[in-house]
Every structure is written in structure tokens, then in C-alpha cells.
């Protein structure tokens, strides 16, 4: 594995490996082979468990269909000065690809009516379009902007786009307590070379597999940002959404808070509401 | 339109725009702006001004109904210019009824439609007339009366336009700048078609996205938006008379989007009874450096080649190179900048432009723009020779 770190190997669970040894003991030749391969098996096991946690989190959020919500984005600089943006976001679940999303800007007023349409893909680069109301123009934009800031905020495009399991490789780190909640800690490594990160450390709560916190490490492997999810609410008796997401940039001292409200699920939208024609009148 | 009628219609629209939103609880938005232009070069008229000032107002109103399957949209524009009466103008940019369904859309009214992908010029974009007096860059357009049917299918999007009324291009007046030495006589245009402004024009465009590629194929038959300017003896001396010919135009626009690259291409073939067939194209690339030089800026570099088979007589962009850069600072104030030059590398004549925007406070936008037409001797920009301006505009959005 490309990004495996010492930390990963130390915390590799032994149970799975031991079971393999027992099964193989009937065949001494195979045992010898496994002993030789043991370090690989151990690393794969951490990888496997990390992947399973990511898959389980994904599985629990499958089937929501579509949702929309309004959000306020509060940008703070290191002096505590704030500026806010208002936008509306809608998402259409895709069964075999990344979920389509549409973001419409309401404030600041000079960008009112600007709309951003994204088709994230499980493999390869995403498709993205921007509608510029002043020019009445739909622009297809280069998808290399993953690491770029979204609306001048501390969120990069890749932080807000659909988090597909396939976009990362994983390694389980440990079970840990986060502010009194039992969590799984999983490292994940972006597959895309254009990502702004070498790794992310994700805390999932063990009860619901919700993401509670993510640490982002930059291309130099230094801690760049921490994202904390707060005030989760459950919709349709299954799907959890955080009402507040706070991203703190440790290197610049800036932060961005996303405040979500008025979530609605299964609103009856379809692909037609997420195409280039609908982008023009998104408003 | 005489100035009294113009002012009456401006007043009527403003009153209507201000009254209706409360009455119908619809969306009302827009901007009001103040603009100053400084012209460092000598004016064509000895008593001409070097400083021009104007104000503009651009309200928009729309209402969705029938579970968002129908929309009515009104969008007007007015500018009052202290120096050039021809630039004091009013236009209804959009006044549209839309009906949207799963596989089709219908629009009836005045509308704005943009086609194309390239940066330096827009060859394929043919539906709307250019509001040239508003800005010499040709990006501002006049509302076009239309009936538009859109079909949305697996094989792409097909747009059909019936354009029953022609809008004449606007030009700076006698006191205006950025104009040819002879004034364009917009009061006495001539048409090739006997139907004049009421000639029914037709436009069709098929557009489709195929992976990394976006393709558009278009056809236009009707009155050329781009008039010939014919030197004529007017009542008060020589003028340029706009002559609008009938044309057929085939257009192709292509964009490939991959990684940080945009590959762009636009081409037209145009002909008519009085227009010998010619070919023009613009093609080039744009590459964006995300987080350039370790910053959070996006820096794009652009280059395009401009060709026109008519040569210098037909277009100033017959064999030119465009070089440019687009910078997005990705800051809280959404500062951005575009710098570019179209260079005829044989003659050296250059069209230079800078545009920048920065938000001030929450509802204000400060825009700076500079253009210069740099030419020497027997060039095709002679009409705009050695002219240029620096413009500062402050808009309040509501």
C-alpha cells in the first residue's frame, strides 16, 4: 500500500490474522507461505477493516433518494472578522456513480443566481458546470480544482463533493473515545493525485457510523485542517445529517462554519432537475 | 425612439418594477451602478470630453408558478450617460414566459441566449444583437423577441428559435468615444430584405455532452446581426450607414474538458446573396493552475488563434493571436481578474483589455476595466485608432 504508515501497522488487529493461522495449520506448506507473507496480511487486514467501516457508513446512507437544504456559510479570518454566504443545496442519489449535486447562491447578492452543478464520478475526474447569470452562460469548468477553496471558504471542492467509497483507500487505526463517544478511527488516502491531501483521519461513531470529525493532512503530510460535525439529526428514520460543520484551518487560523437548515428528503426531483438546462433557471 | 418617449418608457418600467413585487410576492433583485470612464487620448471632436460619467439600473423580477413548471421573468436595463446622449439607453433584456416539462421547454418573449466557448470572440453566438454602445467588448446584448422550443433527449438538446423581429446594433453617438471617425447613422439603417426589421429569422442548435467533449452544431438563417458600415452622404455630412444583409450561417462549437485543460474551438461558415461565402474560426486552450505558487489562487493561462478567410478587409481578427490570463484570488471578496490581448503579429496592432472585480462590504461590487486599441499606420483598427479608456464602476446589488 502506497501510504502505509508505522501507525497503521502497530494498530493492526491481530484477531483476523490469528484465525488465518489456525485454518492454515493443517497444511504446513501453506503455513510457511503465510509466515513469509504475514506482514502483508497484517497490513491488508487494517486496510480491510477500514474499508469495511467506510462501506458500512455508505450503506447506512444508501437509499435516501434526494435531499435539499438551505445553508449559511460563515467565514472567519484569524482576527475573528466574519462574512456570510447563503446558498441552497440539493443532491440526487445515484446508484452506480457519485451523487449529483446542485448549489445555488443567494448571498452575497453580486453572485445571486450563480449555480454550481457537479457530477462526481467514482473513478476519473468529476464533471462540473457553473452558471453565470450576468452572462447567461453555462460554463463547463475544469475539474482539476478539487483542492481549490469553495467560495473563498476553508472547504475545498473535494471536501463538499459526494464522498464515494472508491475515492480513497483505507486503514483502520483504532477504537477511540471522542468526547465521550465510542468511535472507529480510520485513515483514508485520496486515490486522485490532484487531491490537496496525503491523508485524512476520520472518526466514525460506533453506534451509527456517522462521521464526527475529520483531520486533513496536506501534501507535506502536515496537519492542515480539522472538520467537526455537530448536532446530527435523523431523517426518514434512517439518514443522519449534521446541522453544523466547522472547518478550522490550523495553518492560517481561518475557519468556516456551515449551518444547515430546512432539510427535505425525497422531494420528487430527478436527473432532469440536475442538467445543464435546469442550471440556467436554478435561481 | 425620441428622448421624451424613451424617458416615459423608462419611468413606466421603473414604476412597474417597483410596484409588482410586493403585489405578487415574487423575487425582485438587481443592481444600480455608477460608472466613470477616463479617456487619456485626444477626442475626435475638439470640444469632446476626456471624462465620461453615467449611472445604470438593472432590475429583475421573476415568479415561478404551476409547481415551478412555469415562470415569468422581467429584466430591464437603463443607462443615463452625462456625455453621450446615444449611450443613454433603455432596453428590456428579458420579458419571458417559460413552460418547462420533462423532455421539452417553451419560451415566448424577449430573451438572452448565449452560445459558444471561446474567450477572445464569440463567432457562433448569433441570437442576440450586441449592445455596442454599452461596452465595446460586445458582451452586452439586447433582448431578442423569440419563440424558443427546446427538446431534451438522450441524443442531446435541440433548440429551435423563431425570431420575428430584428434589433439594430447600438453605436456611440457624435459625442461618444471608441467610435469610428464617421458617426454610425443608427436612425437610417438599410436592409437587404424588403421585410426590414420584421423579417422572420430562424435558428436551430443541437448540443450534446459526450464525456469530456461538449459539442454544439448550429444553423442560422436571417438578418446578419453584424452590419456592413457603408460611407454615405448624410444630411449633415458623411456618415456610416448600417446595412443589414441576409445570411445563412453554419456554426460549430467544441470544448474538451480534462484535468486542468479546456480545449476550445468555434467555427462558422457564412454566406448570403450579397455575402460571398467565408470561413472564420477561433481555437485555443486554457490551462488552470489550482493553488498557483503555493497560494490559494487559481491562475489560468489562455491562448487562442483567430482566423477569417476574408482577410483584413473582412475582419480585424483575420490572423491574430490572443494571449490572456484569468486569476481567481479565492478570497472572501471574490477578487478576480482577466488580462488579455489580441495581437495581429504581422502588423503589430493590438487590442488590450484588463477587467477586475472585488466585492466591497456585503452588497457592493467594485469593477475596474481598461481597454486600449493600439495600432500604427494602415491598420484595420484605424477607426478606433489610439483610443482607450480606464473605467471604474461601483454597483450596489439588491
Interface residues (C-beta under 8 A of the other chain):
Chain A: X75 X77 X83 X107 X108 X109 X110 X111 X112 X113 X125 X127 X135 X136 X137 X140 X141 X142 X143 X144 X145 X146 X147 X148 X149 X151 X152 X194 X196 X272 X275 X276 X277 X281 X283
Chain B: X27 X29 X31 X62 X71 X98 X100 X102 X105 X112 X113 X114 X139 X150 X152 X157 X209 X214 X255 X257 X258 X259 X260 X261 X262 X286 X288 X290 X291 X296 X298 X330 X331 X332 X333 X334 X359 X362 X363 X364 X365 X395 X397 X398
